[in-house]
Amino acid sequence: MPVMPTPPDARGPAAPPPEAAGGPATRPLRIHADRATGTLAIVWADGHGTTYDAETLRRLCPCAYCRGEAGLPGWLDSNPTFGPAQVQLVDVSLVGQYAIKPTWGDGHDTGFYTFALLREACPCEVCSTRRSG
């Protein structure tokens, strides 16, 4: 009798994305969303701390609507001016062990921000200097 291939959904859980298994630089120890101040603070396993203001975080949105897809530009490519609801951080939830998903005041919630993306975009002076140098 021939061996039938295993259907994709029967193979068990998928392997985690590479950044989930990454080193301490992309592994958060603590994540704190402060809705009152509109900030997201992360303390990474290597001891580095990152704080994002709501507008910076919204501009990082990696979803297809914001970044574009199939060669077409996304909404963020037009360098929009945000209204108050668009930068109101309503909620933040974990996506597995590799990302967060913010919900914004205008209802937008389709961006999965991987920990690798967040660490690479750290706005602190040390990380900004490293990226530009």
C-alpha positions as CSV (number, residue, x, y, z in Angstrom):
1,M,0.0,0.0,0.0
2,P,1.4,3.4,-0.9
3,V,2.3,5.9,1.8
4,M,0.1,8.9,1.8
5,P,1.6,12.3,2.5
6,T,0.6,13.8,5.9
7,P,-1.8,16.7,5.5
8,P,-0.2,20.0,6.6
9,D,-2.6,20.4,9.6
10,A,-1.8,16.9,10.9
11,R,1.9,17.4,11.3
12,G,1.6,19.1,14.7
13,P,2.6,22.6,15.7
14,A,4.7,24.5,13.3
15,A,8.3,25.4,14.3
16,P,8.5,28.8,15.9
17,P,9.7,31.7,13.8
18,P,13.5,32.3,13.9
19,E,13.2,35.3,16.1
20,A,11.3,33.3,18.8
21,A,14.3,31.2,19.2
22,G,16.6,34.1,19.0
23,G,19.1,35.2,21.6
24,P,18.5,37.6,24.5
25,A,18.5,40.7,22.1
26,T,15.1,39.6,20.7
27,R,13.6,38.0,23.8
28,P,11.5,40.3,26.1
29,L,11.5,39.8,29.8
30,R,8.8,42.4,30.5
31,I,6.3,44.2,28.3
32,H,4.3,47.1,29.7
33,A,1.7,49.0,27.7
34,D,0.8,52.2,29.4
35,R,-2.5,53.3,27.8
36,A,-2.6,56.6,29.8
37,T,0.7,57.8,28.4
38,G,0.5,56.0,25.1
39,T,3.8,54.2,25.5
40,L,5.0,50.6,25.2
41,A,8.1,49.6,27.3
42,I,10.0,46.4,26.8
43,V,12.9,45.1,28.9
44,W,14.9,42.7,26.9
45,A,16.6,39.6,28.2
46,D,20.0,41.1,27.5
47,G,19.1,44.0,29.9
48,H,18.4,46.6,27.3
49,G,15.3,48.7,27.7
50,T,13.2,50.2,24.9
51,T,10.2,52.6,25.1
52,Y,8.1,53.4,22.1
53,D,5.7,56.3,22.0
54,A,2.4,55.5,20.3
55,E,3.1,57.3,17.0
56,T,6.4,55.6,16.6
57,L,4.8,52.3,17.3
58,R,1.9,53.0,14.8
59,R,4.4,53.9,12.1
60,L,6.1,50.6,12.6
61,C,3.0,48.7,11.7
62,P,4.0,45.8,9.5
63,C,0.5,44.8,8.2
64,A,-0.2,44.6,4.4
65,Y,-2.6,47.6,4.6
66,C,0.1,49.8,6.2
67,R,3.2,48.5,4.4
68,G,1.7,47.5,1.1
69,E,1.6,44.2,-0.7
70,A,2.1,42.7,-4.2
71,G,4.3,45.6,-5.1
72,L,1.7,48.3,-4.2
73,P,2.5,50.9,-1.6
74,G,0.8,50.9,1.8
75,W,-1.0,53.6,3.6
76,L,2.1,54.5,5.6
77,D,4.1,55.2,2.4
78,S,2.0,58.4,2.1
79,N,3.5,59.6,5.4
80,P,0.0,60.3,6.9
81,T,-0.8,62.7,9.7
82,F,-2.4,60.7,12.4
83,G,-5.6,61.6,14.1
84,P,-5.9,61.1,17.9
85,A,-7.7,57.7,17.6
86,Q,-5.0,56.4,15.3
87,V,-2.3,56.7,17.9
88,Q,-4.5,55.8,20.9
89,L,-3.1,52.5,22.2
90,V,-6.2,50.6,23.4
91,D,-4.7,47.1,24.0
92,V,-1.7,44.9,23.3
93,S,-1.8,41.2,23.1
94,L,0.8,38.5,22.7
95,V,1.0,36.5,19.5
96,G,2.6,33.2,20.5
97,Q,6.1,33.7,21.8
98,Y,7.3,35.9,18.9
99,A,5.2,39.0,18.6
100,I,2.7,41.5,19.9
101,K,-0.5,42.8,18.3
102,P,-1.6,46.3,19.3
103,T,-5.2,47.5,19.0
104,W,-5.5,51.2,18.2
105,G,-8.3,53.6,18.9
106,D,-9.5,53.6,15.3
107,G,-10.0,49.8,15.4
108,H,-6.8,48.9,13.5
109,D,-5.4,45.6,14.9
110,T,-3.9,43.6,12.0
111,G,-0.2,44.2,12.6
112,F,1.9,41.5,14.3
113,Y,5.0,43.3,15.5
114,T,7.7,40.6,15.9
115,F,10.1,41.0,18.8
116,A,13.0,41.1,16.2
117,L,11.3,44.0,14.4
118,L,10.7,45.9,17.7
119,R,14.3,45.4,18.8
120,E,15.7,46.4,15.5
121,A,13.6,49.6,15.5
122,C,14.5,50.5,19.1
123,P,14.5,54.4,19.1
124,C,17.0,54.8,21.9
125,E,20.2,56.9,21.2
126,V,22.5,53.9,21.3
127,C,20.5,51.8,18.9
128,S,19.8,54.7,16.6
129,T,23.6,55.5,16.4
130,R,24.3,51.8,15.7
131,R,21.9,51.7,12.8
132,S,23.2,54.9,11.3
133,G,26.8,54.1,11.7
